[in-house]
Amino acid sequence: MKFKGVFLSMLSIVLLGSCGMDKETFIESNLEFADQQFTNAINETKEDIDLIPRTIKEDGSLKNVKKYNWTSGFFAGDLWYMYKLTGDQKWKTEAIKRTEVLDTIQYWSGNHDVGFMIGDSYGLGYRFAGIKAYAPVVVQTAESLIKRYSDNTKAIKSWNYRKAWDKKTEWFYPVIIDNMMNLELLYEASIISGDDKYSKIATQHALTTMKHHYRKDYSCYHVVDYDTITGAVKDKATCQGFADNSAWSRGQAWGLYGYVLCYRYTKDKQFLDFAENIAKYILDHPNMPEDLVPYWDYNVFDKGYKAEWNYDPNHKLIGSKDASAAAIASSALFELADQTGNATYREKAEKMLVSLSEKYKARPNNKYFILDHSVGSFPHNGEIDVPLSYADYYFLEALLRYKESK
């Protein structure tokens, strides 16, 4: 064990040597930059904190959303991570303001994203600041979320009724891989309340997703639609990826992170093994760039993949990378390294983190976010090669996990 610790320390020195910093300086440099950017965002929205930073417009101005947007919890989460990383009370003060704006979300069951919205705001406030009043909010939100669970499908419905890209296929019970991220809220709710109904649903959803979302190579479909009566799978497709049978990079990262967290709470080894197989798929993919920041879809340049959406192969941004996918994966790999003791996972997590810091930091026209070069949804022509609040969130989480790693 002593040798492994020495090895990891030497590995960190080698990786950080590429940017000329030791670990402490690397962390401090990123926090100083984040301080500058988030202070700008806070000042820009201080007259109306119902406006929640999400990205920027073409002219560089801040683009905000309201609280029922799926990304509404990430900015508060960014501020909670700043508080945890720095200990500075100013971040706690601002985080509380931006968290409590989301109060009514706890009673909302309009889609599955309440796990992001409340878990990343109230959840972090409870964990990092010990605010006891936030605990019942987490539990009430879990109660709202499980209204979307069905014993027939054994999964939590992500979206309400919609049609696929072909405009013909109807999705009555669509479940997306992103939903794995909302299970943490359910596990936490069971710990807080002592009622295991939330954790049981979380575990069953993970098992159902494992069975139906994943292919033999451990890549995953974005969307699986179920029959509401029989629970049978009716369709497997994409919404934000390149093709139905391709590997959307952020979806791969969501799945990795999701099964890592499932193992954290259940200690069920099948989840750990599954997470390791997903990690292998991501890290060994032949289209993974040298800097470990993936393209928005791993198969966007490959033959044999047919896009259902209005695909333009000459689009100037078709080869965009997705920094958000790398940030999510980096954070997950740090935890997977701790769970397994496998130094390779930490090495890859650090390399992703360093790459993001070196090459994907905010460009001059981005005065509000840490990272640039993320992709929201290429098929919808939405948020391509831009900063995104959730990329920053997982970057800061990865930075904290790096800081706390030995």
C-alpha positions in Angstrom: 0.0 0.0 0.0 2.9 2.3 0.8 4.4 1.7 -2.6 1.0 2.4 -4.3 0.8 5.7 -2.5 4.3 6.7 -3.6 3.4 5.6 -7.2 0.3 7.8 -7.3 2.2 10.8 -5.9 4.8 10.4 -8.6 2.1 10.0 -11.2 0.5 13.2 -10.1 3.8 15.0 -10.4 4.3 13.7 -14.0 0.8 14.7 -15.1 0.9 18.1 -13.5 4.4 18.6 -14.8 2.9 19.2 -18.2 1.3 22.4 -17.0 4.2 23.4 -14.8 2.4 23.1 -11.5 2.3 21.0 -8.3 -1.0 19.7 -7.1 -1.7 22.5 -4.6 -0.8 25.2 -7.1 -2.9 23.5 -9.8 -6.0 23.5 -7.5 -5.4 27.1 -6.3 -5.0 28.3 -9.9 -8.3 26.8 -11.0 -10.1 28.1 -7.9 -8.8 31.6 -8.5 -10.2 31.5 -12.1 -13.5 30.1 -10.9 -13.7 32.9 -8.3 -13.4 35.5 -11.0 -15.9 33.9 -13.3 -18.6 33.1 -10.8 -18.3 36.5 -9.2 -19.1 38.0 -12.6 -22.1 35.7 -12.9 -23.3 36.6 -9.4 -23.0 40.3 -10.0 -24.8 40.0 -13.3 -27.8 38.3 -11.7 -27.9 39.8 -8.2 -30.9 42.0 -9.0 -33.0 38.9 -9.8 -31.7 35.7 -8.4 -34.6 33.8 -10.1 -32.3 34.1 -13.1 -30.0 31.1 -13.1 -26.8 31.0 -15.2 -26.7 28.2 -17.8 -24.4 29.3 -20.7 -23.7 32.4 -22.8 -25.2 33.8 -26.0 -23.3 34.4 -29.2 -22.4 37.9 -28.1 -20.9 36.6 -24.8 -23.8 37.8 -22.6 -25.1 35.6 -19.9 -27.9 33.2 -20.8 -30.1 32.3 -17.8 -32.9 29.9 -17.1 -35.7 29.8 -14.6 -36.0 27.2 -11.8 -38.0 24.6 -13.7 -35.3 24.1 -16.3 -33.4 20.9 -15.8 -30.1 22.7 -15.2 -31.4 25.0 -12.5 -29.6 23.3 -9.6 -26.1 23.4 -11.1 -25.2 27.0 -10.4 -26.1 26.7 -6.7 -24.0 23.5 -6.8 -21.1 25.3 -8.3 -21.2 27.7 -5.4 -21.5 25.0 -2.8 -18.4 23.3 -4.3 -16.5 26.6 -4.1 -17.5 26.8 -0.4 -16.3 23.2 0.2 -13.0 23.8 -1.7 -12.1 27.2 -0.2 -13.9 27.4 3.1 -14.8 31.0 2.2 -18.1 32.0 3.8 -19.0 34.3 0.9 -19.7 31.2 -1.3 -21.9 29.7 1.4 -23.9 32.9 1.6 -24.4 33.0 -2.1 -25.1 29.3 -2.4 -27.9 29.5 0.2 -29.6 32.3 -1.8 -29.3 30.4 -5.1 -30.4 27.1 -3.5 -33.6 28.4 -1.8 -34.9 29.9 -5.0 -35.6 26.3 -6.0 -37.8 25.6 -3.0 -41.0 24.6 -4.9 -39.2 22.0 -7.0 -39.5 19.6 -4.2 -43.2 19.2 -4.9 -42.8 18.9 -8.7 -42.9 15.6 -10.6 -42.9 17.0 -14.1 -39.8 15.0 -15.1 -37.0 13.0 -13.7 -34.5 15.9 -13.4 -35.5 16.9 -9.9 -32.5 14.8 -8.8 -30.2 17.2 -10.5 -32.2 20.3 -9.5 -32.5 19.5 -5.8 -29.7 17.0 -5.2 -27.1 19.5 -6.5 -28.4 22.4 -4.5 -30.2 21.4 -1.3 -28.3 18.1 -1.2 -24.9 19.7 -1.2 -26.1 22.4 1.3 -27.1 19.6 3.6 -23.8 17.7 3.1 -21.3 20.5 3.0 -22.9 23.0 5.5 -25.0 20.7 7.6 -28.2 22.8 7.1 -30.7 20.5 8.8 -33.7 22.3 7.2 -32.5 21.0 3.8 -32.9 17.3 4.7 -36.7 17.2 4.5 -36.5 19.0 1.1 -34.4 16.1 -0.2 -36.9 13.6 1.1 -39.9 15.4 -0.3 -38.2 15.7 -3.7 -37.6 11.9 -3.6 -41.3 11.4 -2.9 -42.1 13.5 -5.9 -39.6 11.6 -8.1 -40.9 8.1 -7.3 -44.3 9.1 -8.6 -42.7 8.6 -11.9 -41.8 5.0 -11.1 -43.9 2.1 -12.4 -43.9 -1.5 -11.1 -44.8 -2.5 -14.7 -41.6 -1.1 -16.3 -39.5 -1.3 -13.1 -38.0 2.1 -14.1 -38.5 5.8 -13.5 -40.0 7.6 -16.5 -37.7 10.3 -17.7 -39.9 12.4 -20.1 -43.6 12.5 -20.7 -45.0 11.5 -24.1 -43.0 12.6 -27.2 -42.1 11.4 -30.7 -38.8 10.2 -31.9 -36.8 11.9 -34.7 -38.7 10.0 -37.4 -41.8 11.9 -36.2 -43.7 8.5 -36.3 -42.4 6.5 -33.4 -44.2 7.4 -30.2 -42.5 7.2 -26.8 -45.1 6.7 -24.1 -42.6 5.7 -21.3 -39.2 7.0 -22.4 -36.3 6.3 -20.0 -33.0 8.0 -20.7 -29.5 7.1 -19.5 -29.2 10.5 -17.8 -31.8 9.2 -15.2 -29.0 7.2 -13.6 -27.8 10.4 -12.1 -31.0 11.1 -10.2 -30.7 7.9 -8.2 -28.3 9.5 -5.7 -31.2 11.7 -4.5 -33.2 8.5 -3.7 -30.4 6.8 -1.9 -29.8 10.0 0.2 -33.5 10.2 1.0 -33.5 6.7 2.4 -30.5 7.5 4.6 -32.1 10.7 5.9 -35.6 9.3 6.4 -34.8 5.7 7.3 -37.3 4.6 4.7 -35.8 2.2 2.2 -38.5 2.5 -0.4 -36.5 5.2 -2.1 -33.3 3.1 -2.3 -35.2 0.0 -3.4 -36.6 2.0 -6.4 -33.2 3.4 -7.2 -31.6 0.0 -7.2 -34.4 -1.6 -9.3 -34.1 1.3 -11.8 -30.3 0.7 -12.1 -30.9 -3.0 -12.7 -33.5 -2.4 -15.3 -31.3 0.1 -17.1 -28.4 -2.4 -16.9 -30.6 -5.0 -18.6 -32.1 -2.9 -21.4 -29.9 0.2 -22.1 -26.6 -1.5 -22.6 -25.1 -3.3 -25.6 -22.6 -6.2 -25.3 -19.7 -3.8 -25.6 -21.0 -1.7 -22.7 -22.0 1.3 -24.8 -25.5 2.4 -24.2 -28.6 3.7 -25.9 -29.7 7.1 -25.0 -33.5 6.4 -24.9 -35.4 3.2 -24.1 -39.1 3.3 -24.4 -41.3 0.8 -22.5 -44.8 -0.5 -22.9 -46.7 1.1 -20.0 -48.8 -2.0 -19.4 -46.5 -5.0 -20.0 -43.2 -3.3 -19.3 -41.8 -4.7 -22.6 -39.2 -2.7 -24.5 -40.8 -1.0 -27.5 -37.9 1.2 -28.9 -34.2 1.8 -28.4 -33.0 5.1 -29.9 -31.2 8.4 -29.4 -32.4 11.9 -28.9 -29.1 13.9 -28.4 -26.6 11.4 -29.9 -25.5 11.0 -33.5 -27.5 7.8 -34.3 -29.7 5.3 -32.5 -26.8 2.8 -32.4 -24.0 5.2 -31.7 -22.4 6.1 -28.3 -23.3 9.6 -27.2 -20.4 10.7 -25.1 -22.2 12.4 -22.3 -24.6 9.5 -22.0 -21.6 7.2 -21.6 -20.3 9.4 -18.8 -23.7 9.6 -17.1 -23.9 5.8 -17.1 -20.4 5.4 -15.7 -21.0 7.9 -12.9 -24.4 6.3 -12.2 -23.1 2.8 -11.6 -20.2 4.1 -9.6 -22.7 5.8 -7.2 -24.9 2.8 -7.1 -22.0 0.7 -5.8 -21.2 3.5 -3.3 -24.6 3.1 -1.7 -25.3 -0.6 -2.1 -21.9 -2.2 -2.1 -23.4 -4.6 -4.7 -20.4 -5.9 -6.7 -22.4 -6.3 -9.9 -22.6 -2.5 -10.0 -18.9 -2.1 -9.5 -18.1 -4.6 -12.2 -20.5 -2.9 -14.6 -18.9 0.5 -13.9 -15.5 -1.0 -14.7 -16.7 -2.3 -18.0 -18.2 1.0 -18.9 -14.9 2.7 -18.0 -13.0 0.3 -20.2 -15.3 1.0 -23.1 -14.7 4.8 -22.7 -11.0 4.7 -22.0 -10.1 2.1 -24.7 -12.4 3.5 -27.4 -10.4 3.9 -30.6 -12.0 7.3 -31.2 -11.0 8.7 -27.8 -8.6 11.7 -28.4 -5.2 11.7 -26.8 -6.2 14.4 -24.3 -9.2 12.2 -23.1 -11.8 14.8 -23.9 -14.2 13.0 -26.2 -16.1 14.2 -29.3 -19.7 14.8 -28.6 -20.4 11.3 -29.9 -17.8 8.5 -30.2 -19.1 7.4 -33.6 -19.8 10.7 -35.3 -17.1 10.0 -37.9 -17.7 6.3 -38.3 -19.4 4.4 -41.1 -22.4 2.3 -40.3 -24.2 4.9 -38.2 -27.3 6.6 -39.7 -28.6 9.8 -38.2 -32.4 10.2 -38.1 -32.1 14.0 -37.6 -31.2 16.5 -40.3 -27.5 15.6 -40.4 -25.1 18.0 -42.2 -21.7 16.3 -42.5 -20.2 19.7 -43.5 -21.3 21.5 -40.4 -18.3 23.4 -39.2 -18.7 22.2 -35.6 -19.6 18.5 -36.4 -16.3 17.5 -34.8 -16.8 19.4 -31.6 -15.6 17.9 -28.3 -17.7 17.8 -25.2 -15.9 19.1 -22.1 -18.9 18.2 -20.0 -18.6 14.5 -20.8 -14.9 14.6 -19.8 -15.7 16.5 -16.5 -18.4 13.9 -15.6 -16.2 11.0 -16.4 -13.2 12.5 -14.6 -15.2 12.8 -11.4 -16.6 9.3 -11.7 -13.1 7.8 -12.4 -11.7 9.4 -9.2 -14.4 7.7 -7.2 -13.9 4.4 -9.1 -10.2 4.5 -8.3 -11.0 4.8 -4.6 -13.5 2.0 -4.8 -11.2 -0.4 -6.6 -7.7 0.7 -5.7 -6.9 0.7 -9.4 -4.3 3.5 -10.0 -5.1 3.6 -13.8 -8.5 5.1 -13.1 -6.9 7.9 -11.1 -4.3 8.4 -13.7 -7.0 8.8 -16.4 -9.1 11.1 -14.2 -6.2 13.4 -13.5 -5.3 13.5 -17.2 -8.8 14.5 -18.1 -8.8 17.2 -15.3 -5.5 18.6 -16.5 -6.6 18.6 -20.1 -9.8 20.5 -19.2 -7.8 23.0 -17.2 -5.1 23.5 -19.9 -7.1 23.4 -23.2 -10.8 23.9 -22.4 -10.9 27.0 -20.1 -13.2 29.9 -20.9 -12.3 31.9 -23.9 -12.1 35.7 -23.6 -15.8 36.2 -24.5 -16.8 33.9 -21.7 -16.8 35.9 -18.5 -19.1 33.7 -16.4 -18.0 30.0 -16.5 -14.9 28.0 -16.0 -14.9 25.8 -19.0 -15.8 26.2 -22.7 -16.2 23.7 -25.5 -19.2 21.6 -24.3 -22.1 20.4 -26.4 -25.7 20.4 -25.2 -27.5 18.8 -28.1 -26.0 18.7 -31.5 -29.0 17.2 -33.3 -31.2 20.1 -31.9 -28.5 22.6 -33.0 -28.5 23.7 -29.4 -25.5 24.8 -27.3 -22.7 23.6 -29.5 -19.1 24.5 -28.5 -20.2 26.6 -25.5 -19.8 26.8 -21.7 -22.4 24.9 -19.7 -23.1 25.2 -16.0 -23.1 21.4 -15.5 -19.6 21.1 -17.1 -18.3 23.4 -14.4 -20.2 21.5 -11.7 -18.5 18.2 -12.5 -15.2 19.9 -13.1 -15.3 21.3 -9.5 -16.4 18.0 -8.1 -13.5 16.3 -9.9 -11.2 19.0 -8.5 -12.5 18.3 -5.0 -12.0 14.5 -5.4 -8.5 15.1 -6.8 -7.8 17.4 -3.8 -8.9 14.7 -1.4 -7.2 11.8 -3.1 -3.9 10.5 -1.7 
